[in-house]
Amino acid sequence: MAAPEPGALLPRRIAGYVIAYSGRHQIGLAALSVAVFALAALPLELQRRVVNTLVDHGSFSTVAWLAAGYGAVALAEQLLKLLLNVYRGWVAEDSVRHLREVVSAAADRADHMGSVEEVGAQISMMLEEAEPIGGFTGISLSEPLLQAGILASLVGYMVMLDWRLALLGLAFFLPQTVFVPLLQAGINRRARERILVKRSISAGVLDKVVARTAGWGWAHGPIRRVFSLNMGIYRLKFTLNLLMNMMHHLGVASALCLGGWQVLEGNMEVGTVVAIVGGLGKLNDPWGDLVNWAREFAVVGVKYRLFSEFVNGLSGRPT
C-alpha cells in the first residue's frame, strides 16, 4: 500500500495508518525483533551449565568457555537491540513529521479560516498530539513481536527443563488477564477526555490572543479537570504495576520453594532451579513491556481516531 500524502485522507484506525505509512519499515523492524528474541533463552542455558559444572567440580576451562560464550551472546543481543532502537526512533520521528504535515495540508485545503476552536485544535495536534501517535508507529509491530517472542522462548525453555516448576511459576500470571483489562479500560476513558479538554484550552488561549482580552479565570476549570484526569491515570497505572509485580514475586517465591525441596530430595539439579528462577525473573520485563504496549495501543488508538476524524473533516470531507 502506498504511503498517504499529506493531502490525502487518513485511515480511520491507527493500524491502517501504520501499514499505509510505514509498512516496509515494519518488515525490517520485525526481522530485527526476531533476531533479538531468538537469543533470549541462550544466556539462561549457559548459566545453568556453568552452575552445574561448578557443583560437579568440573574443569575451569569448561567454565571459561561457557563464560566467554555468555559474553559473546550478550554482546550480540545488545548490538541488535541498539540497531532495533535506532531504527524504531527513525520510523517514529518520520511519522511525527508526516502527521504534522497532514494537519498543515488539511488546514490549507479547508475553504475557510475556521473557528477559534478548530484553529486551537490544529495547534494542539501539531505541537502535542502528533508526537505520541508518531512515536507509537515505531513500536507498533516490532514491540509486541519482540516481547511475545521473548516470552515464548523463555517459557518454552523453562517447560523443557521442568514443566511442573515452570507451570507453578507461570500460574501467577493468570490473574493478570482479569485485572489488566479492567484497569486499562479506566485509563483509556480518562485519556480520551483529557485530549478533548486540552483542545478546549488551546482554543481558549487562541481566543484570548485574537480578541486581546484580559482575564484567565475561564481556564481554571479545564486546568483542574486535566489535573484530576492525570491523577486518575497515575493511580490506575501504578496500581496496575503494583499488582503485576506482586504476582511476579509470588511466582518466583513458589518456584524457589518447590525447586529447593526437589533439590534437597535429590530429584533436581541446582542449575535447573537457578535457570527457572532466572527465567521467571526475565519474564517480568517482557510481560510488563507487552502490557505497556497494549496500554499505549489503546490510548494512542483513541488519540489517533480523534486526530483522523478532525483532519478528514476539516474541509467538510466525510470520515
N, C-alpha and C positions, 0 to 999 in steps of 0.2 A: 504494500500500500504506500502510495506517495505521501510524503510529509505535507501537512497542511500549510499553505502560505498564510502570512499574517492577515490577509484579507478574506480568507476562507472561513466558513462556518466551523466551529469547534465540535468534535464529537460530544455526545451528551454525557458520557461516562469517562472516568479517569483512565480505565483500562483501554478504551478506544483511543484516547489521546496518546497514551504510552506507545501503543502499537503503531499508530499512524506517524508519530513524530520521531520515534527512536527505535523502531523495530529492529533494524540491522544491528544497532549497537547493543540491544538486549541480547542478541545471539552471542556476541563476543563476551559480554558480561557473564552470561550463563556458562560459557565454556570455561572461563576462569574460575567461576564458583565450583564447578565440578572438579577441577584440578585441585582446589583447596580442600574440599571435604573428602577427596579420595585419600588424603594423608591423615585424616583426623584420628583414626584408631591406631595408627602405627606407633606413635610415641608411647601409648599405653602398653602395647605388646613388648616394646623394647625395655620399658621399666620393669614389667613383670619378669622378663628373662634375667635382668640384672639382679633383682631381688632374689630370685630362686637360685641363681649362680652363687650369690653371697651366702645364702642359707646353707647350700650344699657344699660350701667351701671349695668352689671351683677355682679355675686359674684366673690370675689377674689379666692376662692377655684377652680372655673372653670378655671380661668386664670392660676393658679398654675399647675393644672393637664395638661393643654394644653402645657404649657411651659416645663414641665417635659417630656411629650411625644415628643416634638420637640427635646429636648436634647438627648433622647434615640434613636430617628431615625437618628439624625446627627452622633451619635457615631457609630451606626451600619453601616451606609453608609461609614464612614471613615475607619473603620476596614476592610470592604470588599474591599475598594479601595486599602488599604495597601497590602492585600493579593494578589489582582489582579496585582498590580505594581511589587511586588517582583517576582511573577510567570512569568510575562512578561520579566523581566530582566534576569531570568534564561534561558528562551527559547531563548532570543536574544543572550546571550553570548555563549550558547551551539552551536547556528547556526554559529556564527563568528568562533568559534574554528573549526567546521566542514569544513567551506569553506576554511580556511587556510590549513587544512589537504588535501583538494581536490586539491588545487594548488600544494602543495608539492608532492602529489602522481602522479599528471599529469606530473610534471617535471621529476620524477623518471621513469615514464612509457615511456617517449619520448626516441627515439632511437638515439638522438644526443644531444649535449650540448645546441644547439640553438643559434640563432644570438644574438647580443647585444640588439636589440630591443625586442626580446622575453624574455630574462632574465630581462631586465628593466621592462617589463610589469608584469612579475611574482613578482618582488619586490613590485611594486606599488599595485598589487592585494592583496598580503599577508599582507602588512603593512597598507593599507588605504582602498581599495575598499571593502574588506570583511566586514568591520565594519558597514557601513550603510545598506548593504544588510542583514546581520545577524540581525542587530538591528530592521529592519522592520519586520522580521519574528515574533518577539514577539507581535507586534500590528496588524499584517496583517488582522486578522479576528475579534479579540476582540474589537479593536478601533472603526471600523465602526458600529459594532453591539451595542456597548455601547452608542456611541453618537447618532446614529439613534434611539435607544430605548428611550434615554432621551428626544430627540426632540418629538417623538411620544407621550410619556407620558405627557409632558408639553403642547403640542398643544391640545391633547385630553381634558385635564383638563380645559384649558382656553376656548375652544369651549363650553364645558359643562356649564361653568359659564355664559358666554355671547358671543354667536357666532359672533355678529356684531363687538364688540370691539376687539375680538381676530383676526378676519379676517382683520380688518383695520391695526392692528399692523403687522400681517404676510405679508400683501401685499408688504411691503418694502423689503422683502427677494427675491421677484421675479426678480428684475433687476440683482441680483447676478448670476442667471442662465445664463445670457448672458455674463457679463464681466469676470466672474471667468474662464470659459474655454479658452477664448481668451488670457488672460494674462498668464494662466498656460502653454499654448502651447509655448509661447515665453520662459518661464523658462525652459521647457523641452529641447528645441533646444540648449540653452546655456549650460545646464548641460551635454549633450552628448558630445559636442565639448570640454568642459573642461576636461572630462575624457581622451579623446584622446590626448590632449595637454600635460596633466600631465604625461601620459605614455611616451610620447616622451622625456620629461625632465628626467624621470627616466632612460630611455635608454641612453640619452646623458651623464648623470653623470656617469653611469657604464662604458661607452666607455672611458671617460676621465681617470677613475681609472685604467682600464685594460691597456690602452695604455700609462699611466703615462705621459700624455702630459699636457702642461700648457695652460692657456687661457680659459676664460669662456664667451667670447663675444657672442658665439653661443646661450647662454641661455637667453640673454636679450629679444629677440623677443618672445619666448614662455612665459617667465615670464610676460611680458607686456600683452600678449594675455589672460593669466589666470586672471590677474587683471581686464582687460576690461570685460571679461565674468562674473566674480564675481560681478562687479559693475552693470552690466546689470541685473543680477539676483536680486540683492538687490533692484534696482529701481522698477522692476516689482512686487516683493514680497511685498514691503512696500506700493506701490500704491494700490495693491490689499487689503491689510489690512486697508488702509485709506477708500477706498470705502465701504468695508464691515462694518466698524464701523459707518460711516455716515448713511448708510441705517438703521442700528440698532437704532441709536439715533432718527432718523426721525420717526421710528415706535413707539418708546416709547413716543415721544412728541405728536404724533397723538392720541395714546391711552389715555394719560393724559387729552388732550383737550376734546375728546368726552366723556370719563368717568367722568370728572369733571362736564361737562354740564348735564349728566344724573343724577349724584348725586344731583346737585342743583335743578333739576326738580323733584326730589323725585322718580325717576324710577330705581335707582340702589343703592346698599349698598356700603358704603365706603370700606368695606373689599373686595368686588369684584374688585374694581378698583385697590386696593393695590395688590391683588393676581395676576391680569392680568399683571400689570406693572412689578411686580416681576418676573412673568413667562417669559415676554419678555426679561427681564434682564438676566435670567438664560438661555434663548435660545442662546444668543450670544456666550457663551463659547462652547457648544457642536457643534453649527453650524461652528464656526471657527475651532474647532478641526477636524471636518469632512472634511472641505475644506483642512486643512493642511494634513490630511491623504491622500486625493485624490492627492494632490500635491506630497507628498512623494511616493505614489504608482506609479505615472507616472515617477518620476525621478529615483526611485530605479528599476523600470521595465527596463528603458534604461540601467542603470548600470549593472543589472543582465544579460541582453541579451548580452552585450559586454563581461561580465565575462564568461558566459557559452560558448559562441562561441570560446573564446580563449582557455579555458580549454579543451573543447571537440576536438578542432582542434590542440592541442599542439603536439600530436603524430601522426598527419595525419589522425585521425578518422573523419568521417563525423559528422556534427552538425545537 
